[in-house]
Amino acid sequence: MNPAGSLLAASGLRKSYGRTPALDGADFSVHPGEVVAVMGPSGSGKSTLLHCLAGIVRPDAGTVHYNGRELTSLPDAERSALRRTDFGFVFQFGQLVPELTCLENVALPLRLNGTKRKTAEATAHEWLTRLEVDDISRHRPGEVSGGQGQRVAVARAMAGRPRVLFADEPTGALDSLNGERVMTLLTDAARDTRAAVVLVTHEPRVAAYSDREVVVRDGVARELAGTA
């Protein structure tokens, strides 16, 4: 499965942990600038699907193609390089470095890729401004609210202009008002930069920000009727 025009596509993914199957022949695709929500109950395999798509976990069977390359066959070092340069990540609890300021957190991935400090911090400030949290740029994560911290995490993920943004329950630790603002800013930023978004969530109100919804149940991914 590699639908025409897709940036990231998976076919027949299978993954088990011991005797427990997490994926049982899952297919998936996402196009540039498209937001696809991956839904399903806890234990359905949706996070495992994200990890396989991002090259974090190797599937037991099946393939993942990214930008014309078979991701599943790449050496670990090349898959790690893609996660630094082409992929961005937003997790439920942000996972910001507590010892760094918000500005330094956003600049960190750029610095790790060799960008000079002044340039990296200028880019970080632009994204903090875009995510409406430039006023906390000198604060540390422990000094800001959950909603502010999650916007900083989105800024960090987008600062390197990834081609694919993986968001795993990005509003799971937020109240509904903060969650909606984070989702609006996240999806607007991704669409403006033509980044594909793989959005894992169990909340229909979060999935509503997507272009399509895919439901994972018993390790199989199925398009939700009426969302294409």
Secondary structure, DSSP 8 states (H G I E B T S, - for coil): ---TT-SEEEEEEEEEETTEEEEEEEEEEE-TT-EEEEE--TTSSHHHHHHHHTTSS--SEEEEEETTEEGGGS-HHHHHHHHHHTEEEE-TT----TTS-HHHHHHHHHHHTT--HHHHHHHHHHHHHHTT-GGGTTS-GGGS-HHHHHHHHHHHHHHT--SEEEEESTTTTS-HHHHHHHHHHHHHHHHHHT-EEEEE-S-HHHHTTSSEEEEEETTEEEE-TT--
